[in-house]
Amino acid sequence: MTEIFYFDDALIAVNKPTGLLTVPGRGADKQDCCLSRLQAEVADVLMVHRLDMDTSGLVLFARSPEVQRNLSLQFEQRAVSKIYIALVEGIIEADSGTVVFPMRKDMEQRLPPKHIVDCVRGKKAVTNWAVIERGENSTRLALFPETGRSHQLRVHMQSIGHPIIGDPIYGIPGERLMLHAETLDLKHPITGERLKLACPAPF
């Protein structure tokens, strides 16, 4: 079963758990995913965007090719507002900030796939952040990505010395990656009205 968070004739939003792929990967052991589980319940769903396997939270699926094109274009044009919640290592003293570090895939490490900051060959990547709460040895952040590079939030937090807690690639492995896609704000592809979905972080 898949936890369906929002459902109508045009689109479906799913609350993806951590540890589950959004779409099938390579190999027979990577076929279980959010898309296949949802297709078992709703046959007409099509992928719009993805989350890392380790990241939990809201993922959108379209119910027709027309809606898929509309939503994909909104993501491409950065017309979808996204808010992630993260728990990072250490105390961040500033209340807010922006990380602007270009990124690219690390071709020297294939498994697990890794991305790195590269100011020469990297593609533009921008992440805004704001402190929600400071703990004893951690900081709870709201992250507002302007771009959607693979592993962007994870790499950017590591690059400023505050890796996300539980990150098995860019930090110290833990029970889970403390990163959750909490909010999606977009234009409904049929009605044209704003649709704001908010799924609270489980940590």
C-alpha positions as CSV (number, residue, x, y, z in Angstrom):
1,M,0.0,0.0,0.0
2,T,1.0,3.6,-0.6
3,E,0.1,6.5,1.7
4,I,-1.9,8.7,-0.7
5,F,-1.9,12.2,0.7
6,Y,-4.0,14.0,-2.0
7,F,-6.1,12.5,-4.8
8,D,-8.3,14.0,-7.6
9,D,-9.0,13.4,-11.3
10,A,-5.8,15.1,-12.4
11,L,-3.1,14.3,-10.0
12,I,-2.0,12.3,-6.9
13,A,0.4,13.3,-4.1
14,V,2.0,10.5,-2.1
15,N,3.8,10.7,1.2
16,K,6.9,8.6,0.3
17,P,8.6,6.9,3.2
18,T,12.4,7.0,3.6
19,G,14.2,4.0,2.1
20,L,11.8,3.6,-0.8
21,L,12.8,4.5,-4.4
22,T,10.5,6.9,-6.3
23,V,10.8,4.9,-9.6
24,P,12.3,1.5,-10.4
25,G,16.1,1.3,-10.4
26,R,18.4,-1.1,-12.3
27,G,18.2,-4.7,-11.2
28,A,15.5,-7.1,-10.0
29,D,16.1,-6.0,-6.4
30,K,15.2,-2.4,-7.2
31,Q,11.8,-2.8,-8.7
32,D,9.8,-2.1,-5.6
33,C,9.2,1.7,-5.6
34,C,6.6,4.4,-5.1
35,L,5.5,4.4,-8.7
36,S,5.0,0.6,-8.9
37,R,3.1,0.5,-5.7
38,L,0.8,3.4,-6.8
39,Q,0.2,1.8,-10.2
40,A,-1.0,-1.3,-8.5
41,E,-3.8,0.8,-7.0
42,V,-4.3,3.5,-9.7
43,A,-3.4,2.2,-13.2
44,D,-3.1,5.6,-15.0
45,V,-0.5,7.3,-12.9
46,L,2.6,8.9,-14.5
47,M,5.8,10.2,-12.8
48,V,6.3,14.0,-12.5
49,H,9.3,14.4,-10.2
50,R,11.4,12.3,-7.8
51,L,12.8,12.3,-4.3
52,D,16.0,10.6,-3.2
53,M,15.5,7.1,-1.8
54,D,16.6,8.3,1.6
55,T,14.3,11.4,1.6
56,S,10.7,11.1,2.8
57,G,7.8,13.4,1.9
58,L,5.5,14.6,-0.9
59,V,5.9,13.3,-4.4
60,L,3.5,14.2,-7.3
61,F,2.1,11.9,-9.9
62,A,-0.1,12.9,-12.9
63,R,-3.1,11.0,-14.2
64,S,-2.8,11.9,-17.9
65,P,0.0,12.8,-20.3
66,E,-1.4,16.4,-20.5
67,V,-1.3,16.9,-16.8
68,Q,2.2,15.3,-16.7
69,R,3.4,17.9,-19.2
70,N,1.8,20.7,-17.3
71,L,3.3,19.8,-14.0
72,S,6.7,18.9,-15.4
73,L,6.8,22.4,-17.0
74,Q,5.9,24.0,-13.7
75,F,8.8,22.2,-12.1
76,E,11.1,23.1,-15.0
77,Q,10.1,26.8,-14.8
78,R,10.5,26.8,-11.0
79,A,6.9,27.7,-10.6
80,V,6.5,25.0,-7.9
81,S,7.3,26.2,-4.4
82,K,9.0,23.5,-2.3
83,I,9.8,23.5,1.4
84,Y,11.9,20.7,3.0
85,I,12.5,20.1,6.7
86,A,16.0,19.0,7.8
87,L,17.8,18.3,11.0
88,V,21.5,19.0,10.6
89,E,24.6,18.4,12.7
90,G,25.8,21.3,14.8
91,I,24.5,24.7,15.7
92,I,23.9,27.3,13.0
93,E,24.2,30.7,14.5
94,A,22.8,32.8,11.7
95,D,19.0,32.8,11.4
96,S,18.9,32.4,7.6
97,G,21.1,32.2,4.6
98,T,21.7,31.1,1.0
99,V,24.0,28.4,-0.4
100,V,25.2,29.1,-4.0
101,F,27.5,26.3,-5.0
102,P,27.5,24.7,-8.4
103,M,27.3,20.9,-8.4
104,R,28.1,17.9,-10.6
105,K,28.0,14.1,-10.4
106,D,31.2,12.6,-8.9
107,M,32.4,10.4,-11.8
108,E,35.0,8.7,-9.6
109,Q,32.3,7.2,-7.3
110,R,29.5,5.3,-9.0
111,L,28.0,3.3,-6.1
112,P,26.4,4.8,-4.2
113,P,26.0,7.7,-6.6
114,K,27.5,10.9,-5.2
115,H,27.5,14.6,-6.2
116,I,30.1,17.2,-5.4
117,V,30.6,21.0,-5.4
118,D,32.5,22.1,-8.5
119,C,32.8,25.8,-9.1
120,V,34.3,25.2,-12.6
121,R,32.3,22.4,-14.2
122,G,29.3,22.2,-11.9
123,K,25.7,23.3,-12.8
124,K,24.1,26.2,-10.9
125,A,22.5,25.2,-7.6
126,V,20.9,27.5,-5.1
127,T,19.4,26.6,-1.7
128,N,17.8,29.1,0.8
129,W,17.5,28.1,4.4
130,A,16.0,29.4,7.7
131,V,16.5,28.2,11.2
132,I,13.4,26.8,12.9
133,E,14.9,25.6,16.1
134,R,18.3,25.0,17.7
135,G,18.9,21.9,19.8
136,E,21.8,20.9,22.0
137,N,24.0,19.7,19.1
138,S,21.7,20.1,16.1
139,T,19.7,22.7,14.1
140,R,16.2,22.2,12.6
141,L,16.0,24.0,9.3
142,A,13.4,24.9,6.6
143,L,15.1,24.5,3.2
144,F,13.9,26.3,0.1
145,P,15.6,25.0,-3.0
146,E,15.6,27.4,-6.1
147,T,17.1,24.7,-8.3
148,G,16.5,20.9,-8.3
149,R,19.9,19.2,-8.6
150,S,20.3,15.6,-7.5
151,H,21.3,15.5,-3.8
152,Q,21.4,19.3,-3.8
153,L,20.2,19.8,-0.2
154,R,22.4,17.1,1.1
155,V,25.6,18.4,-0.6
156,H,24.8,22.0,0.2
157,M,24.4,21.3,3.9
158,Q,27.6,19.3,4.0
159,S,29.4,22.1,2.1
160,I,28.7,24.6,4.9
161,G,29.8,22.2,7.6
162,H,26.4,21.0,8.7
163,P,25.6,17.7,7.1
164,I,22.0,16.4,7.5
165,I,21.8,13.9,10.3
166,G,21.7,10.3,9.3
167,D,23.1,10.9,5.8
168,P,24.8,7.7,4.7
169,I,26.7,9.4,1.9
170,Y,27.5,13.0,3.0
171,G,27.4,12.6,6.8
172,I,27.3,9.9,9.5
173,P,24.8,7.1,8.8
174,G,22.0,6.8,11.2
175,E,18.5,5.4,11.7
176,R,17.3,7.5,8.7
177,L,18.1,10.6,6.7
178,M,16.5,13.6,8.6
179,L,15.2,15.2,5.4
180,H,11.5,15.5,4.5
181,A,9.7,17.2,1.6
182,E,7.0,18.9,3.6
183,T,5.3,21.4,1.3
184,L,4.4,21.7,-2.4
185,D,2.7,24.8,-3.7
186,L,1.7,24.7,-7.3
187,K,-0.9,25.7,-9.9
188,H,-3.6,23.1,-10.3
189,P,-3.2,21.9,-14.0
190,I,-7.0,21.8,-14.5
191,T,-8.6,24.5,-12.4
192,G,-5.7,26.9,-12.5
193,E,-6.1,27.6,-8.7
194,R,-3.2,27.4,-6.3
195,L,-2.9,24.0,-4.6
196,K,-0.8,23.9,-1.4
197,L,0.0,20.5,0.1
198,A,1.6,20.3,3.5
199,C,2.7,16.9,5.0
200,P,4.4,17.4,8.4
201,A,7.8,15.8,8.9
202,P,7.8,12.6,11.0
203,F,10.8,13.8,13.1
